Amino acid sequence: MTMLSTGSSALLAFQRALSTVGNNVANSATPGYSRQRVELATRPGQGVGAAHIGSGVDVAKLQRLADSLVFARQVDSSSELGRLQQLSTMSGRIDALVSDSATGLGGPWSGFFGAVEGVVAEPTSAVARGQVLASAEQLAARWRSMDQQLAGMESETNERMAAQAGEANRIASEIAHLNRDIVSAGGNATPELLDQRDMRVQQLARLVGGETVMQDDGAMNVFTAGGQAMVLGNRAMALGTVTDPFRPDRLQLALDGPNGPVQLPASSVSGEVGGLLEFRNRVLDPARAEVGRLAVSFARSFNAGQNAGVDYNGQPGADLFSVPAPRVDRHAGNGGSATLAAAFGDTGALTGHDLTLRFDGGAWSATRAGSGQPVAMTGSGTAADPLRVDGVELVVAGAPANGDRFSLRPTSGAASGLQVALSDPAGLAAASPLRTSADTANLGNASLGGARVTDPAAFAAFSGASIEFIDAGQYTVNGAGPYPHTAGNPITGPGWSLQVEGTPVAGDAFSLARTAARSSDNGNARALAGLDTAGVLAGGTVGMTEGLAQFTGRVGSDARHAELTLDAQSAIDAQVTAERESVSGVNLDEEAADLLRYQQAYQAAAQVIATADTLFQSLLGAVRR
């Protein structure tokens, strides 16, 4: 009987081992499956006199081959890979939009200034003037198209975030249900349940990031990178979206709490949703603000050049472009009645950064949106003394309450509102406003040039003037004065200004006359043609063409950096996956070897049983005789 019992235990043990090998082979391509192995243990033997007889073998347990440390690394890697894939993909789309000749600004930009050069060559040509207006419309349309594409990415980010939050909720709910089943099973939870839970935790981490903490009862808690609970035991916390308190068109991620949804900071979320938030905050918002800054700076500088000259009818030039005012949005929780009216001030001081304005203790302050970095602000907020910050002027109306906040977006979205305001080709101000002549008796080497209209209303009444220098530092206009003169500073009159080149001496005189209509003068057109390289940005130190090149290069650099970081993380993820496969993956060669080994052992155990049966039958036969 001992031999029969021993053989039976071996037969059952190797049958279980063969079934486990077969299950491994069947699931060799199943995602998330961890290889299983039967652990065998010797049965306690029994002594017969001085001898000891073994009692066979038992299946001690079914071992799931998994490494918790490798699993934790997989969760981290999945989270980071999801984040970088979204960041790289979306950043690459902006790079393609900006750098592609079919969608970028380079072609229309060159075409516009080429058309202005045509007016320099033929200032009286209606065809050349019309080409400037047509090129201006093409350039403005390209700017609008680019900004609308960026705005579309903003909407897409909202939709993706909402969809992925819903998917994360589904997975979190499944993890909670698996926790319930695993806890209910106690120590008898099947490996398949554990595999399913691990796989869903990785999927959740890929979407929103995650950190895991095991409970004593076998349940696995899952938290965001910022420590907010998504799964606690058999309870899943729902992720959702809420509208931004400053911008109803923008969604923010939120987690349901006892008192309602709690907005999650972008830094507390990783995975694909974290990548979307990072893309929006670190790539999309700055790109859209910079596109707007370039559009506003170009339009305002060209308008200023237009206003400085006179058109074909002899009138001061009107604005060629129109741009919308900076956008100010009040916080939904403001308690005061204050509103802010914004206008552009110093174009060279525009940075394009979004700002948060706050009223506290009777004073206004400004900080950089996102980073909270303080930004210098001056003025009191009245029409006579507006608040001035980053090239924007703001007039306060109504009564602010302490703690009131406003979002200022100086240039974000401005390119969508860029329009050509001039429709008559004759309105292009190609001519300088003044014709100057020097007295033949002048002894100095001074000459006048760089004439500009400074006040169209005052210039409308101007009919001519004479300037006489008392010495190098004083002059009179039509006998009025004397007025001080410093080398490098312009001479000004009612509605006009002139630059003095060289050094005048006492008695030097000049005559000024207004440029007549239909003039072939191209002085102002030459100045307009040079605006592409003139210092306009960054306090007048960077030209527009250089600014466009810097923007394109910066977008390309960000996209390339995201791509390289993704490549590095993909390599790390592949290493972690390979490490996991070395422990938990099914090796078909190894399983084939185990299958043969257990088959032979099974057959041997069956032979032991057959031998025991033969012996037993022999014994029965002997007794019967």
Disulfide bonds with the S-S distance in Angstrom:
none
